[in-house]
Amino acid sequence: MNSSQLIALDARDGDSAVSFSPPAQRAGLELSVVVPTFNERENVIPLVERLRKALAGISWEVIFVDDDSTDRTVDVVRDLSINDPRIRAIRRVHRRGLAGACLEGILSTSAPIVAVMDADLQHDETRLATMLSMMRGGRTDLVVATRYSGDGSSGQGFNRIRQAGSHMAIGMAKRLLKVETSDPMSGFFMVRRTLIDELAPKLSQQGFKILLDIIASSPMPLSIGEISYVFRPRIHGESKLDASVVLEYLGLLVAKWSRDLISPRMVLFGLVGLSGVVVHLSMLRLLLTAGLPFAAGQAVAMLFAVVSNYTLNNALTYRDRRRRGLHFLTGMMMFAALCSLGVLAGTGVSSLFYSQEPQWWLAGLAGAVIGAGWNYITSSMITWRR
């Protein structure tokens, strides 16, 4: 990881993607605004109207990258694009995740400069023109709209708990990854498309914090500008922040700290596995206390642990490939069968280790590593294959 050069602390001025509107290939296109969406139907028209005013005199387009919203957000975008070719839509089917949506949107444009912002109207679109001016000079790789520098504030958009969580997450990023921007958690920024072209293979498609991923993945220090803004309250729709977002963020931190040796998905898989150990031991203790024989109690406890691990992995680790309905049940049977093979493989390896070096803890650890590795690989390639 390389620290980045912060060149402007603050600037103040008044399964395949389907594109519904034709890609803009207009001469002189300077700026593309990428907006990831999921159930943001009521916010699309107000956001477009605000962009038209804020970007008057600039050659721009806006790309809404929609994760197959149940409220048909993409239909609103399609209707607008009929009369305004600057408005485009990408509908992602059977794929979820803000980071992946942003990446697809950025890579789909021919504009040399790309802004990323949310659809919920909490980001101040009037800052876009100033951000573009900072990028035009050629000395800045990206500009971060920050809530935590200059006149910036998050008080209107966050309650106290979310503010505290945001500050904690920023502190962790600065300590572990040595990033120097005041708001590495920002979802509002502007970047050169060529930089993303270069970094794309290294960027995670999971999680919500693509800015942090960009900064931490760059092999060279980046020149980063900042502009302060006031984070507004959400008017329509619901926040997408939940426990899975927090876990994905922790996974991203570990991945970038390990220089991508450990993937965010692997971290989540491991955390779910640890929770399965707790479920197993707790259930076994409960059943033994109730008078059930050990063999029967062990079998039931293992079954509970498998069901718990599968359910949590389906909801968290593989949320972008989540199985539903009948596929949920067939996936559970597949997961249980593959995990059983992992147990056999782990037992065989640990027995071999113990016969060569009778250290129970070393043999047990070797078996656990083999079993966990098998379970992770088969889960990714078979149970939750794309």
Helices and strands as residue ranges (DSSP letters): E 5-8, E 18-19, E 31-37, H 41-54, E 60-66, H 73-83, E 87-91, H 98-107, E 113-116, G 125-127, H 128-136, E 142-146, H 160-177, E 189-192, H 193-199, G 200-202, H 210-217, E 223-228, H 243-257, H 264-289, H 294-312, I 313-317, G 319-321, H 326-356, H 360-378, I 379-383
